[in-house]
């Protein structure tokens, strides 16, 4: 058993030693748990990962992770004492198919936390992927800035509206054919 206190050192250690299972906190400094897991999967690692989070794993705020074929499905767990509406979420690792969502020439692979556009990978930060995930999983419903703050940054996080707007603009540049005339992420003025 080994313990690391930040994502960068965790990746170095995982690359240098053999592990049967990785227990990974989502809120690691330097590189968060989503980035660590994404880097592991991109490197071809098939080590099962259990994500530890204070958020409800069924809320859409925690993304499932797995290999390209969905053979491994990494699990998200809440720490002891956290409220859980569904105790079955902490069951042992399950093997399922990856969830893939397509729109336009974009393909979002929730199992690998990846976006491909016209078949080519698009580099997204963990925050950009969480933002894209919130939009995709909303099923076309309008999301307010406050809802996006809760879904992407976490309840109780204090950032300005401009931070949300700037991340939306950056994401549009990566997924829209013409970011100045968006088709997929459209702002609705109230």
C-alpha positions as CSV (number, residue, x, y, z in Angstrom):
1,X,0.0,0.0,0.0
2,X,1.2,3.5,-0.9
3,X,-0.2,6.9,-0.2
4,X,0.4,10.1,-2.2
5,X,-1.0,13.6,-1.4
6,X,-1.2,15.1,-4.9
7,X,-2.1,13.9,-8.4
8,X,1.3,14.5,-10.0
9,X,3.2,12.4,-7.4
10,X,0.5,9.7,-7.6
11,X,1.0,9.3,-11.4
12,X,4.8,9.1,-10.9
13,X,4.4,6.4,-8.3
14,X,1.8,4.4,-10.3
15,X,4.2,4.4,-13.2
16,X,7.1,3.2,-11.1
17,X,5.3,0.5,-9.0
18,X,2.7,-2.3,-9.6
19,X,-0.7,-1.9,-8.0
20,X,-3.8,-4.1,-8.0
21,X,-6.3,-1.3,-7.2
22,X,-6.1,2.5,-6.9
23,X,-8.3,4.5,-4.5
24,X,-8.3,8.0,-5.9
25,X,-9.7,11.2,-4.3
26,X,-11.4,13.5,-6.8
27,X,-10.1,16.6,-5.0
28,X,-6.4,16.0,-5.2
29,X,-4.1,19.1,-5.5
30,X,-1.9,19.8,-8.6
31,X,-3.8,17.2,-10.7
32,X,-7.3,16.2,-9.7
33,X,-8.6,12.7,-9.6
34,X,-10.3,13.0,-12.9
35,X,-7.1,14.1,-14.6
36,X,-5.1,11.3,-13.0
37,X,-7.6,8.7,-14.0
38,X,-7.8,10.0,-17.6
39,X,-4.0,10.0,-17.8
40,X,-3.9,6.4,-16.6
41,X,-6.4,5.3,-19.1
42,X,-4.7,7.1,-22.0
43,X,-1.4,5.4,-21.0
44,X,-3.2,2.0,-21.4
45,X,-3.4,1.2,-17.6
46,X,-6.1,-1.2,-16.8
47,X,-5.7,-1.0,-13.0
48,X,-9.2,-0.7,-11.5
49,X,-9.8,2.8,-9.9
50,X,-12.2,3.7,-7.2
51,X,-12.9,7.4,-7.1
52,X,-13.5,8.8,-3.6
53,X,-15.8,11.9,-3.6
54,X,-18.0,13.8,-1.2
55,X,-20.5,14.3,-4.0
56,X,-23.4,11.9,-4.7
57,X,-22.1,9.4,-7.3
58,X,-25.5,9.2,-9.0
59,X,-25.9,13.0,-9.3
60,X,-24.1,13.4,-12.6
61,X,-21.4,15.4,-10.9
62,X,-19.1,12.4,-10.7
63,X,-18.2,10.9,-14.1
64,X,-17.9,7.2,-14.7
65,X,-14.5,6.1,-16.0
66,X,-13.4,3.0,-17.8
67,X,-11.5,1.5,-20.7
68,X,-12.4,2.0,-24.4
69,X,-14.4,-1.2,-24.6
70,X,-16.1,-0.6,-21.2
71,X,-14.5,-3.8,-19.8
72,X,-13.5,-2.0,-16.6
73,X,-15.9,0.4,-15.1
74,X,-14.3,2.3,-12.3
75,X,-16.5,3.1,-9.3
76,X,-17.2,6.4,-7.5
77,X,-17.6,6.1,-3.7
78,X,-18.5,8.6,-1.1
79,X,-16.4,8.8,2.1
80,X,-17.8,7.2,5.3
81,X,-20.6,9.3,6.9
82,X,-21.5,11.2,3.7
83,X,-25.3,11.1,2.9
84,X,-26.1,8.4,0.4
85,X,-29.5,8.1,-1.2
86,X,-28.6,4.8,-2.8
87,X,-26.4,2.4,-0.8
88,X,-26.0,0.1,-3.8
89,X,-23.7,2.6,-5.5
90,X,-20.9,1.3,-3.3
91,X,-21.1,-2.2,-4.7
92,X,-18.0,-3.9,-6.0
93,X,-16.7,-2.8,-9.4
94,X,-19.1,-3.6,-12.2
95,X,-18.3,-4.4,-15.8
96,X,-20.5,-2.3,-18.2
97,X,-20.4,-0.7,-21.6
98,X,-19.0,2.8,-21.9
99,X,-21.6,5.5,-22.3
100,X,-21.0,7.5,-25.5
101,X,-23.0,10.5,-26.6
102,X,-22.7,11.9,-30.2
103,X,-23.8,15.3,-31.6
104,X,-22.7,16.9,-34.8
105,X,-19.2,15.6,-35.5
106,X,-18.4,15.3,-31.8
107,X,-18.4,12.1,-29.7
108,X,-18.2,12.3,-25.9
109,X,-17.0,9.1,-24.3
110,X,-17.9,9.2,-20.7
111,X,-16.1,5.9,-20.0
112,X,-12.8,7.4,-21.0
113,X,-13.5,11.1,-20.2
114,X,-12.7,12.0,-23.7
115,X,-14.0,14.1,-26.5
116,X,-13.4,13.3,-30.2
117,X,-14.3,15.7,-33.0
118,X,-14.4,14.3,-36.5
119,X,-12.7,11.2,-35.1
120,X,-9.7,13.1,-33.6
121,X,-9.2,13.6,-29.9
122,X,-9.8,17.0,-28.5
123,X,-7.8,18.0,-25.4
124,X,-10.1,19.1,-22.6
125,X,-9.2,20.0,-19.1
126,X,-11.0,18.1,-16.3
127,X,-13.2,21.2,-15.7
128,X,-14.0,21.5,-19.4
129,X,-15.0,17.9,-19.5
130,X,-17.2,18.3,-16.4
131,X,-18.9,21.4,-18.0
132,X,-19.5,19.4,-21.3
133,X,-20.8,16.5,-19.2
134,X,-23.3,18.8,-17.4
135,X,-24.6,20.1,-20.8
136,X,-24.9,16.7,-22.4
137,X,-26.5,15.1,-19.3
138,X,-29.0,18.0,-19.0
139,X,-30.8,16.6,-22.1
140,X,-31.2,20.0,-23.7
141,X,-32.6,21.7,-20.7
142,X,-31.5,25.2,-19.9
143,X,-28.9,25.4,-17.1
144,X,-28.5,28.6,-15.1
145,X,-25.1,29.8,-14.0
146,X,-25.9,28.7,-10.5
147,X,-26.8,25.2,-11.7
148,X,-23.5,25.0,-13.6
149,X,-21.6,26.2,-10.6
150,X,-23.1,23.4,-8.5
151,X,-22.7,20.7,-11.1
152,X,-19.2,21.6,-12.3
153,X,-17.4,23.5,-9.5
154,X,-19.3,22.0,-6.6
155,X,-21.9,23.4,-4.2
156,X,-20.6,26.2,-2.1
157,X,-17.8,27.2,-4.5
158,X,-17.6,30.9,-5.0
159,X,-16.5,32.1,-8.4
160,X,-17.8,35.0,-10.5
161,X,-20.3,34.7,-13.4
162,X,-17.4,35.7,-15.7
163,X,-15.5,32.5,-14.8
164,X,-18.5,30.4,-15.9
165,X,-18.9,32.5,-19.1
166,X,-15.2,32.2,-20.0
167,X,-15.2,28.4,-19.6
168,X,-18.3,28.2,-21.8
169,X,-16.6,30.3,-24.5
170,X,-13.5,28.1,-24.3
171,X,-15.6,25.0,-24.6
172,X,-17.5,26.4,-27.6
173,X,-14.2,27.0,-29.4
174,X,-13.4,23.3,-29.0
175,X,-16.8,21.8,-30.1
176,X,-18.6,24.3,-32.3
177,X,-18.1,24.4,-36.1
178,X,-18.5,28.2,-35.8
179,X,-18.1,29.4,-32.2
180,X,-19.5,32.8,-33.1
181,X,-22.8,31.2,-34.2
182,X,-23.1,28.3,-31.7
183,X,-25.4,25.4,-32.4
184,X,-24.7,23.1,-29.4
185,X,-24.0,25.4,-26.4
186,X,-26.4,28.3,-26.8
187,X,-26.8,31.1,-24.3
188,X,-30.3,32.0,-23.4
189,X,-30.9,35.5,-22.0
190,X,-33.6,35.8,-19.3
